[in-house]
Amino acid sequence: MVRTVSDTEYRFQIPALDQAAFLFDFDGTLVDIAPTPEAVVMPDGLAETLRQLRVLCGDALAVISGRPIDQIDHFLGDIPFAVAGEHGIAIRHRPGGPIERAALPKVPQHWLEEARALVETWPGTRLEHKQAGFVLHYRATPEAGPALKAAAEAWMREAEGAFHLQAAKMAWEVRPTGIDKGYAVSLLMEAAPFAGRKPVFVGDDVTDEDGITAAKRMGGAGLRIPTDFPTPAAFRAWVASLVESER
């Protein structure tokens, strides 16, 4: 399919809207990356575009993010039909439905204590707690990246496979093994309104590669920023063009 948006040609195949399920990452995909997660700004028109897309694809619209589900709700409310948070650890299959959580190994307390001490030695770094792991952010202090990675790799040697170290944008994330965005795509595609459709997953980070791979394995499309779209703004314009084409 060739689609021209603002003089840019996009050459890739996606299913027709009545056959597609759309599963999008949030930070760096639907919205621009901000200095901190709290500083993200919802672009004008995005909410309405997503509402219309959800109607056109028969409700088969989901957001799959590294954020907790409540943070996605803060920005998007009831716009997506389903939401997966924490890279698939938490999944809500329908609006107002229960949040299902995967069975998880317990993070050793001494890792958290050492992580807290480590970020204190590097001003500008930040420790983000998650239900099943944690993230060491170093966007404001790039030179701290190697030291944070070395500490995390030492913890992984203790983990005996229960956890793994995931590279992200200016961050290192300690996560349970086997639960990722590909896992979330697979689970969401098992039930209505996603079942029977072809997934279109779009992301921008290393953490999105599992989702991209899963979507392709299921006969759909896995797309990347900046490979397939140069920027989140270009991706948003492309999504808006899908909606416009059906009017």
C-alpha positions as a Python dict, from the first residue, in 0.01 Angstrom:
ca = {
    (1, 'M'): (0, 0, 0),
    (2, 'V'): (129, 347, -86),
    (3, 'R'): (-21, 629, 119),
    (4, 'T'): (93, 990, 83),
    (5, 'V'): (69, 1208, 394),
    (6, 'S'): (206, 1564, 385),
    (7, 'D'): (413, 1480, 75),
    (8, 'T'): (560, 1171, 245),
    (9, 'E'): (498, 829, 89),
    (10, 'Y'): (451, 531, 319),
    (11, 'R'): (505, 199, 143),
    (12, 'F'): (394, -93, 355),
    (13, 'Q'): (96, -323, 369),
    (14, 'I'): (-162, -314, 646),
    (15, 'P'): (-501, -488, 656),
    (16, 'A'): (-820, -302, 572),
    (17, 'L'): (-968, -124, 874),
    (18, 'D'): (-1252, -372, 905),
    (19, 'Q'): (-996, -654, 926),
    (20, 'A'): (-729, -485, 1136),
    (21, 'A'): (-660, -457, 1507),
    (22, 'F'): (-445, -161, 1610),
    (23, 'L'): (-208, -192, 1905),
    (24, 'F'): (7, 113, 1972),
    (25, 'D'): (287, 200, 2208),
    (26, 'F'): (239, 530, 2394),
    (27, 'D'): (561, 720, 2473),
    (28, 'G'): (762, 797, 2161),
    (29, 'T'): (484, 664, 1938),
    (30, 'L'): (147, 825, 2009),
    (31, 'V'): (312, 1109, 2200),
    (32, 'D'): (653, 1270, 2185),
    (33, 'I'): (918, 1169, 2438),
    (34, 'A'): (937, 1418, 2726),
    (35, 'P'): (1216, 1482, 2979),
    (36, 'T'): (1008, 1300, 3243),
    (37, 'P'): (701, 1074, 3213),
    (38, 'E'): (489, 1334, 3390),
    (39, 'A'): (583, 1603, 3136),
    (40, 'V'): (422, 1429, 2838),
    (41, 'V'): (173, 1643, 2648),
    (42, 'M'): (-125, 1504, 2456),
    (43, 'P'): (-111, 1653, 2104),
    (44, 'D'): (-411, 1845, 1977),
    (45, 'G'): (-653, 1625, 1789),
    (46, 'L'): (-500, 1292, 1893),
    (47, 'A'): (-783, 1190, 2125),
    (48, 'E'): (-1051, 1248, 1862),
    (49, 'T'): (-848, 1070, 1592),
    (50, 'L'): (-813, 764, 1813),
    (51, 'R'): (-1183, 768, 1901),
    (52, 'Q'): (-1272, 765, 1532),
    (53, 'L'): (-1018, 494, 1457),
    (54, 'R'): (-1169, 277, 1729),
    (55, 'V'): (-1511, 308, 1567),
    (56, 'L'): (-1374, 226, 1223),
    (57, 'C'): (-1192, -88, 1340),
    (58, 'G'): (-1483, -223, 1542),
    (59, 'D'): (-1332, -136, 1884),
    (60, 'A'): (-1009, -329, 1811),
    (61, 'L'): (-782, -55, 1945),
    (62, 'A'): (-533, -110, 2227),
    (63, 'V'): (-243, 70, 2387),
    (64, 'I'): (52, -143, 2501),
    (65, 'S'): (291, 56, 2716),
    (66, 'G'): (568, 25, 2968),
    (67, 'R'): (367, 260, 3190),
    (68, 'P'): (122, 135, 3453),
    (69, 'I'): (-235, 121, 3328),
    (70, 'D'): (-350, 406, 3553),
    (71, 'Q'): (-104, 640, 3382),
    (72, 'I'): (-240, 548, 3038),
    (73, 'D'): (-591, 608, 3174),
    (74, 'H'): (-480, 953, 3293),
    (75, 'F'): (-385, 1055, 2940),
    (76, 'L'): (-630, 857, 2727),
    (77, 'G'): (-926, 778, 2950),
    (78, 'D'): (-1162, 532, 2784),
    (79, 'I'): (-1034, 589, 2431),
    (80, 'P'): (-860, 252, 2380),
    (81, 'F'): (-1078, -57, 2418),
    (82, 'A'): (-795, -250, 2587),
    (83, 'V'): (-479, -146, 2767),
    (84, 'A'): (-167, -342, 2855),
    (85, 'G'): (71, -181, 3103),
    (86, 'E'): (417, -257, 3235),
    (87, 'H'): (513, -427, 2907),
    (88, 'G'): (233, -682, 2934),
    (89, 'I'): (249, -760, 3305),
    (90, 'A'): (-92, -595, 3357),
    (91, 'I'): (-372, -628, 3099),
    (92, 'R'): (-726, -490, 3095),
    (93, 'H'): (-912, -657, 2810),
    (94, 'R'): (-1212, -424, 2795),
    (95, 'P'): (-1328, -86, 2928),
    (96, 'G'): (-1413, -108, 3297),
    (97, 'G'): (-1295, -468, 3312),
    (98, 'P'): (-1062, -618, 3572),
    (99, 'I'): (-688, -579, 3542),
    (100, 'E'): (-526, -919, 3504),
    (101, 'R'): (-171, -954, 3630),
    (102, 'A'): (81, -1221, 3531),
    (103, 'A'): (235, -1435, 3805),
    (104, 'L'): (566, -1271, 3885),
    (105, 'P'): (888, -1347, 4069),
    (106, 'K'): (971, -1123, 4363),
    (107, 'V'): (1242, -862, 4319),
    (108, 'P'): (1516, -914, 4581),
    (109, 'Q'): (1508, -633, 4835),
    (110, 'H'): (1882, -582, 4825),
    (111, 'W'): (1862, -498, 4451),
    (112, 'L'): (1627, -212, 4531),
    (113, 'E'): (1845, -90, 4816),
    (114, 'E'): (2153, -96, 4594),
    (115, 'A'): (1963, 75, 4313),
    (116, 'R'): (1853, 356, 4545),
    (117, 'A'): (2209, 404, 4667),
    (118, 'L'): (2340, 400, 4310),
    (119, 'V'): (2111, 676, 4180),
    (120, 'E'): (2206, 889, 4480),
    (121, 'T'): (2568, 878, 4364),
    (122, 'W'): (2471, 1000, 4016),
    (123, 'P'): (2272, 1327, 4035),
    (124, 'G'): (2015, 1342, 3758),
    (125, 'T'): (1952, 968, 3745),
    (126, 'R'): (1622, 829, 3867),
    (127, 'L'): (1487, 502, 4003),
    (128, 'E'): (1136, 412, 3883),
    (129, 'H'): (959, 138, 4076),
    (130, 'K'): (726, -105, 3899),
    (131, 'Q'): (516, -390, 4027),
    (132, 'A'): (753, -653, 3894),
    (133, 'G'): (1083, -475, 3859),
    (134, 'F'): (1235, -131, 3829),
    (135, 'V'): (1397, 110, 3584),
    (136, 'L'): (1720, 308, 3612),
    (137, 'H'): (1680, 628, 3410),
    (138, 'Y'): (1982, 831, 3301),
    (139, 'R'): (1846, 1068, 3035),
    (140, 'A'): (1961, 1371, 3236),
    (141, 'T'): (2302, 1213, 3310),
    (142, 'P'): (2413, 1012, 3004),
    (143, 'E'): (2756, 942, 3148),
    (144, 'A'): (2594, 731, 3421),
    (145, 'G'): (2468, 473, 3172),
    (146, 'P'): (2764, 231, 3186),
    (147, 'A'): (2775, 230, 3568),
    (148, 'L'): (2401, 163, 3593),
    (149, 'K'): (2428, -114, 3336),
    (150, 'A'): (2719, -279, 3518),
    (151, 'A'): (2525, -287, 3845),
    (152, 'A'): (2215, -427, 3675),
    (153, 'E'): (2418, -694, 3497),
    (154, 'A'): (2554, -807, 3834),
    (155, 'W'): (2197, -847, 3962),
    (156, 'M'): (2107, -1048, 3652),
    (157, 'R'): (2386, -1293, 3728),
    (158, 'E'): (2208, -1359, 4057),
    (159, 'A'): (1866, -1389, 3891),
    (160, 'E'): (1913, -1741, 3749),
    (161, 'G'): (1693, -1652, 3454),
    (162, 'A'): (1394, -1519, 3650),
    (163, 'F'): (1471, -1161, 3542),
    (164, 'H'): (1643, -1003, 3246),
    (165, 'L'): (1790, -662, 3168),
    (166, 'Q'): (1606, -464, 2902),
    (167, 'A'): (1766, -167, 2728),
    (168, 'A'): (1531, 128, 2677),
    (169, 'K'): (1577, 489, 2571),
    (170, 'M'): (1834, 626, 2816),
    (171, 'A'): (1732, 366, 3072),
    (172, 'W'): (1796, 13, 3192),
    (173, 'E'): (1496, -190, 3303),
    (174, 'V'): (1500, -499, 3523),
    (175, 'R'): (1203, -712, 3412),
    (176, 'P'): (1063, -1063, 3465),
    (177, 'T'): (1161, -1304, 3190),
    (178, 'G'): (899, -1416, 2939),
    (179, 'I'): (649, -1133, 2985),
    (180, 'D'): (681, -862, 2722),
    (181, 'K'): (484, -667, 2464),
    (182, 'G'): (474, -970, 2236),
    (183, 'Y'): (306, -1161, 2518),
    (184, 'A'): (53, -877, 2549),
    (185, 'V'): (-20, -875, 2175),
    (186, 'S'): (-78, -1251, 2178),
    (187, 'L'): (-317, -1238, 2475),
    (188, 'L'): (-517, -943, 2345),
    (189, 'M'): (-558, -1103, 2003),
    (190, 'E'): (-723, -1410, 2157),
    (191, 'A'): (-1047, -1234, 2254),
    (192, 'A'): (-1310, -1007, 2096),
    (193, 'P'): (-1298, -753, 1946),
    (194, 'F'): (-939, -839, 1843),
    (195, 'A'): (-983, -1209, 1765),
    (196, 'G'): (-1005, -1291, 1396),
    (197, 'R'): (-834, -969, 1291),
    (198, 'K'): (-477, -898, 1183),
    (199, 'P'): (-270, -702, 1437),
    (200, 'V'): (-96, -376, 1344),
    (201, 'F'): (155, -298, 1616),
    (202, 'V'): (354, 27, 1614),
    (203, 'G'): (636, 119, 1853),
    (204, 'D'): (959, 310, 1875),
    (205, 'D'): (1188, 140, 2124),
    (206, 'V'): (1383, -179, 2186),
    (207, 'T'): (1104, -277, 2426),
    (208, 'D'): (861, -277, 2131),
    (209, 'E'): (1050, -533, 1923),
    (210, 'D'): (868, -827, 2082),
    (211, 'G'): (534, -669, 1993),
    (212, 'I'): (649, -608, 1636),
    (213, 'T'): (765, -968, 1602),
    (214, 'A'): (440, -1105, 1746),
    (215, 'A'): (223, -896, 1512),
    (216, 'K'): (417, -1015, 1208),
    (217, 'R'): (404, -1377, 1325),
    (218, 'M'): (24, -1349, 1342),
    (219, 'G'): (1, -1230, 983),
    (220, 'G'): (-25, -860, 1061),
    (221, 'A'): (217, -568, 1048),
    (222, 'G'): (485, -450, 1288),
    (223, 'L'): (599, -93, 1227),
    (224, 'R'): (869, 121, 1384),
    (225, 'I'): (957, 481, 1450),
    (226, 'P'): (1189, 603, 1296),
    (227, 'T'): (1223, 320, 1040),
    (228, 'D'): (869, 337, 900),
    (229, 'F'): (770, 679, 1034),
    (230, 'P'): (1038, 944, 1094),
    (231, 'T'): (875, 1091, 1406),
    (232, 'P'): (574, 1044, 1634),
    (233, 'A'): (417, 1346, 1462),
    (234, 'A'): (449, 1173, 1125),
    (235, 'F'): (291, 860, 1272),
    (236, 'R'): (1, 1062, 1414),
    (237, 'A'): (-53, 1221, 1073),
    (238, 'W'): (-62, 875, 916),
    (239, 'V'): (-322, 755, 1168),
    (240, 'A'): (-530, 1066, 1097),
    (241, 'S'): (-507, 985, 726),
    (242, 'L'): (-654, 639, 789),
    (243, 'V'): (-953, 802, 954),
    (244, 'E'): (-989, 1068, 684),
    (245, 'S'): (-983, 809, 409),
    (246, 'E'): (-1299, 650, 547),
    (247, 'R'): (-1503, 971, 552),
}
